[in-house]
Structure formats: structure tokens, C-alpha cells
């Protein structure tokens, strides 16, 4: 995801410069830093040349936006930001997190829900990650794929498993992961979850686990839609 108001080109990018009211802003080239190179690697297709949302960083935040910003940047996701080489978040948050900052009334609950799902949930970590990657594959959300593939590998996913999730051509060997991916693909296709699949999920994860599975799927679909609608890479 390049920073908003930037267009990637070669080894650098073009950024809007300030212009007086009534005049069009011109573009100036700025080099890609390490964290921007990460964004360039995970960018996905979009319909507009730049993000449709301004990127809010330090000095640009209203008090309620700053609360959300600090909660995200300094919370349980801090290790994730470090893992992708983002040692400074002064210019703004990557992926869908900037949207949460812009709309703090809904952004804070959304951020907290994401933290609960990722760090406090009852689902097995590998099951959680394969569901997230399934959403990323079906919705072509390259930011989420690049963000969660390392965690999936850490939890035991190998290259063959990732290929199956990406292609959707066959079932996974792990029973729990296979059932979770089948559920995710069923819902994402708009089909009804039949009793056979539901009973299988309920037996594996219990009622609370199935509820969490539905919420997990919905949360990452929502993030994918945020990034698609606002052309966030």
C-alpha cells in the first residue's frame, strides 16, 4: 500500500505537492523508504490512481482520532508493524487502519474487534489464519495476504497448504482447516451453509467457536471492502 496521494513508478513514487486554492496540485517524485517498499510489494488492483482517503499522521489528528491512532500503533499490533519494517508510524497507519483513524466512532470498536479476534479468540491460530487468507484470496486483498502469510507459516502452514488456499482447487489435509476453509468459501460465494458442514464445525469448535468463525470471516471481508472502496493498497 503506497501512502495516499502517491503513485508508484519505478523505484520511486509521485506525491501531490501543496498548491494554492483553485489550482491543481502537481506531482513530485519522492524515493521509496523501506516501509513504502513493503507497501509496493503488497499492492493490489485498484480503480483510481491514488487512495481516496487522506493519510493522517502526527500533527494532523483530532483528539478522538489520536486516541484510535495511539491504540492501534501502540497496542497488540505494534509487533506486526515492526515485523513489516515500519519503525515509524508518524506519517500514518498502513492498510485499513488509517480508515479506522479517520472515523474514530466506528474505528475504535472495529480495531478492538480485530484485536480480540486475532489475539484473544478461541479458534486455533492456524484455523484463524487460513480463514483470513481465504478471504484475502477470494477478495484479492494482497495487503491481507502479505500481512498474514508469515503468521500462517509460523502456525504450521507450508507452501502446499498456502497454494491450496490461494487456488481453492482442492481440500486441505488438516480436518479443522479444511472445514473452516469450506465454510469461508461457502459464505463468500453467497451459498447457504448446510447442516452437514455446520454440524462438522460445531463438533470441532463448539458454539462459541462457530460464532467467532462467522465474526472473523465478516471482519476480514469488511477490511477487504474498506481497502477496495477507498483504493487502499
HUCOR-V622134 format. One record per residue. N is the residue number from 1. RES is the residue in one letter. SS is DSSP state (@ for helix, = for strand, . for the rest). PHI is phi as a letter, one per 20 degrees, with the letter a starting at -180 (* if undefined). NEAR is the number of other ideal C-beta (glycine too) atoms within 10 Angstrom. Layout:
# HUCOR-V622134
n=N res=RES ss=SS phi=PHI near=NEAR
n=N res=RES ss=SS phi=PHI near=NEAR
This chain:
# HUCOR-V622134
n=1 res=X ss=. phi=* near=27
n=2 res=X ss=. phi=f near=22
n=3 res=X ss=. phi=f near=22
n=4 res=X ss=. phi=g near=21
n=5 res=X ss=. phi=m near=18
n=6 res=X ss== phi=c near=25
n=7 res=X ss== phi=c near=13
n=8 res=X ss== phi=f near=16
n=9 res=X ss== phi=b near=11
n=10 res=X ss=. phi=m near=7
n=11 res=X ss=. phi=e near=10
n=12 res=X ss== phi=c near=13
n=13 res=X ss== phi=b near=21
n=14 res=X ss== phi=d near=18
n=15 res=X ss== phi=c near=18
n=16 res=X ss== phi=f near=15
n=17 res=X ss=. phi=d near=11
n=18 res=X ss=. phi=f near=6
n=19 res=X ss=. phi=b near=10
n=20 res=X ss=. phi=f near=6
n=21 res=X ss=. phi=g near=4
n=22 res=X ss=. phi=n near=5
n=23 res=X ss=. phi=d near=7
n=24 res=X ss=. phi=f near=7
n=25 res=X ss=. phi=f near=12
n=26 res=X ss=. phi=e near=11
n=27 res=X ss== phi=d near=17
n=28 res=X ss== phi=c near=10
n=29 res=X ss== phi=e near=13
n=30 res=X ss== phi=c near=14
n=31 res=X ss== phi=f near=9
n=32 res=X ss=. phi=e near=19
n=33 res=X ss=. phi=f near=15
n=34 res=X ss=@ phi=g near=10
n=35 res=X ss=@ phi=f near=19
n=36 res=X ss=@ phi=f near=22
n=37 res=X ss=@ phi=f near=14
n=38 res=X ss=@ phi=g near=20
n=39 res=X ss=@ phi=g near=24
n=40 res=X ss=@ phi=f near=16
n=41 res=X ss=@ phi=f near=12
n=42 res=X ss=@ phi=d near=19
n=43 res=X ss=. phi=f near=16
n=44 res=X ss=. phi=c near=20
n=45 res=X ss=. phi=f near=9
n=46 res=X ss=. phi=b near=16
n=47 res=X ss=. phi=d near=8
n=48 res=X ss=. phi=d near=8
n=49 res=X ss=. phi=f near=11
n=50 res=X ss=. phi=c near=18
n=51 res=X ss=. phi=f near=21
n=52 res=X ss=. phi=e near=13
n=53 res=X ss=. phi=d near=19
n=54 res=X ss=. phi=f near=12
n=55 res=X ss=. phi=e near=20
n=56 res=X ss=. phi=d near=21
n=57 res=X ss=. phi=c near=17
n=58 res=X ss=. phi=g near=13
n=59 res=X ss=. phi=n near=7
n=60 res=X ss=. phi=d near=14
n=61 res=X ss=. phi=d near=18
n=62 res=X ss=. phi=f near=12
n=63 res=X ss=@ phi=g near=7
n=64 res=X ss=@ phi=f near=14
n=65 res=X ss=@ phi=f near=18
n=66 res=X ss=@ phi=f near=16
n=67 res=X ss=@ phi=f near=15
n=68 res=X ss=@ phi=f near=27
n=69 res=X ss=@ phi=g near=25
n=70 res=X ss=@ phi=f near=13
n=71 res=X ss=@ phi=f near=19
n=72 res=X ss=@ phi=f near=24
n=73 res=X ss=@ phi=f near=19
n=74 res=X ss=@ phi=d near=11
n=75 res=X ss=. phi=e near=15
n=76 res=X ss=. phi=f near=14
n=77 res=X ss=. phi=e near=19
n=78 res=X ss=@ phi=g near=13
n=79 res=X ss=@ phi=f near=8
n=80 res=X ss=@ phi=f near=16
n=81 res=X ss=@ phi=f near=19
n=82 res=X ss=@ phi=f near=10
n=83 res=X ss=@ phi=f near=13
n=84 res=X ss=. phi=d near=17
n=85 res=X ss=. phi=n near=12
n=86 res=X ss=. phi=e near=20
n=87 res=X ss=. phi=e near=9
n=88 res=X ss=. phi=c near=11
n=89 res=X ss=. phi=d near=19
n=90 res=X ss=. phi=f near=8
n=91 res=X ss=. phi=e near=17
n=92 res=X ss=. phi=p near=20
n=93 res=X ss=. phi=e near=22
n=94 res=X ss=. phi=e near=25
n=95 res=X ss=. phi=l near=21
n=96 res=X ss=. phi=f near=24
n=97 res=X ss=@ phi=f near=24
n=98 res=X ss=@ phi=f near=25
n=99 res=X ss=@ phi=f near=22
n=100 res=X ss=@ phi=f near=25
n=101 res=X ss=@ phi=f near=29
n=102 res=X ss=@ phi=f near=18
n=103 res=X ss=. phi=d near=15
n=104 res=X ss=@ phi=f near=21
n=105 res=X ss=@ phi=f near=9
n=106 res=X ss=@ phi=e near=12
n=107 res=X ss=@ phi=f near=23
n=108 res=X ss=@ phi=f near=18
n=109 res=X ss=@ phi=f near=12
n=110 res=X ss=@ phi=f near=21
n=111 res=X ss=@ phi=f near=22
n=112 res=X ss=@ phi=f near=15
n=113 res=X ss=@ phi=f near=15
n=114 res=X ss=@ phi=f near=22
n=115 res=X ss=@ phi=f near=16
n=116 res=X ss=@ phi=f near=14
n=117 res=X ss=@ phi=f near=19
n=118 res=X ss=@ phi=e near=20
n=119 res=X ss=@ phi=d near=11
n=120 res=X ss=. phi=c near=9
n=121 res=X ss=. phi=f near=18
n=122 res=X ss=. phi=e near=12
n=123 res=X ss=. phi=f near=20
n=124 res=X ss=. phi=g near=18
n=125 res=X ss=@ phi=g near=15
n=126 res=X ss=@ phi=f near=20
n=127 res=X ss=@ phi=f near=23
n=128 res=X ss=@ phi=g near=23
n=129 res=X ss=@ phi=f near=25
n=130 res=X ss=@ phi=f near=26
n=131 res=X ss=@ phi=f near=24
n=132 res=X ss=@ phi=f near=27
n=133 res=X ss=@ phi=f near=26
n=134 res=X ss=@ phi=f near=24
n=135 res=X ss=@ phi=f near=25
n=136 res=X ss=@ phi=g near=24
n=137 res=X ss=@ phi=f near=22
n=138 res=X ss=@ phi=f near=18
n=139 res=X ss=. phi=e near=19
n=140 res=X ss=. phi=l near=12
n=141 res=X ss=. phi=e near=28
n=142 res=X ss=@ phi=f near=18
n=143 res=X ss=@ phi=f near=23
n=144 res=X ss=@ phi=f near=23
n=145 res=X ss=@ phi=f near=21
n=146 res=X ss=@ phi=f near=19
n=147 res=X ss=@ phi=f near=21
n=148 res=X ss=@ phi=d near=24
n=149 res=X ss=@ phi=g near=19
n=150 res=X ss=@ phi=g near=14
n=151 res=X ss=@ phi=f near=18
n=152 res=X ss=@ phi=f near=22
n=153 res=X ss=@ phi=f near=15
n=154 res=X ss=@ phi=f near=11
n=155 res=X ss=. phi=e near=15
n=156 res=X ss=. phi=p near=13
n=157 res=X ss=. phi=f near=23
n=158 res=X ss=. phi=d near=9
n=159 res=X ss=@ phi=f near=8
n=160 res=X ss=@ phi=f near=10
n=161 res=X ss=@ phi=f near=20
n=162 res=X ss=@ phi=f near=17
n=163 res=X ss=@ phi=f near=11
n=164 res=X ss=@ phi=f near=20
n=165 res=X ss=@ phi=f near=26
n=166 res=X ss=@ phi=f near=15
n=167 res=X ss=@ phi=e near=9
n=168 res=X ss=. phi=m near=14
n=169 res=X ss=. phi=e near=7
n=170 res=X ss=. phi=b near=9
n=171 res=X ss=. phi=e near=13
n=172 res=X ss=. phi=f near=18
n=173 res=X ss=. phi=f near=10
n=174 res=X ss=. phi=f near=17
n=175 res=X ss=@ phi=f near=11
n=176 res=X ss=@ phi=f near=18
n=177 res=X ss=@ phi=f near=24
n=178 res=X ss=@ phi=f near=16
n=179 res=X ss=@ phi=f near=21
n=180 res=X ss=@ phi=f near=28
n=181 res=X ss=@ phi=f near=23
n=182 res=X ss=@ phi=f near=17
n=183 res=X ss=@ phi=f near=21
n=184 res=X ss=@ phi=f near=26
n=185 res=X ss=@ phi=f near=16
n=186 res=X ss=@ phi=f near=14
n=187 res=X ss=@ phi=f near=19
n=188 res=X ss=@ phi=f near=16
n=189 res=X ss=. phi=e near=9
n=190 res=X ss=. phi=n near=6
n=191 res=X ss=. phi=e near=9
n=192 res=X ss=. phi=e near=10
n=193 res=X ss=. phi=f near=14
n=194 res=X ss=. phi=f near=10
n=195 res=X ss=@ phi=f near=9
n=196 res=X ss=@ phi=f near=8
n=197 res=X ss=@ phi=f near=14
n=198 res=X ss=@ phi=f near=14
n=199 res=X ss=@ phi=f near=10
n=200 res=X ss=@ phi=f near=17
n=201 res=X ss=@ phi=f near=21
n=202 res=X ss=@ phi=f near=13
n=203 res=X ss=@ phi=f near=10
n=204 res=X ss=@ phi=f near=17
n=205 res=X ss=@ phi=d near=20
n=206 res=X ss=@ phi=m near=12
n=207 res=X ss=@ phi=f near=9
n=208 res=X ss=@ phi=f near=11
n=209 res=X ss=@ phi=f near=18
n=210 res=X ss=@ phi=f near=18
n=211 res=X ss=@ phi=g near=12
n=212 res=X ss=@ phi=f near=21
n=213 res=X ss=@ phi=f near=24
n=214 res=X ss=@ phi=f near=14
n=215 res=X ss=@ phi=f near=14
n=216 res=X ss=@ phi=g near=23
n=217 res=X ss=@ phi=f near=19
n=218 res=X ss=@ phi=f near=14
n=219 res=X ss=@ phi=f near=18
n=220 res=X ss=@ phi=f near=26
n=221 res=X ss=@ phi=f near=17
n=222 res=X ss=@ phi=f near=15
n=223 res=X ss=@ phi=f near=26
n=224 res=X ss=@ phi=f near=20
n=225 res=X ss=@ phi=f near=13
n=226 res=X ss=@ phi=g near=20
n=227 res=X ss=@ phi=f near=23
n=228 res=X ss=@ phi=f near=16
n=229 res=X ss=@ phi=f near=12
n=230 res=X ss=. phi=e near=17
n=231 res=X ss=. phi=l near=18
n=232 res=X ss=. phi=e near=27
n=233 res=X ss=. phi=d near=22
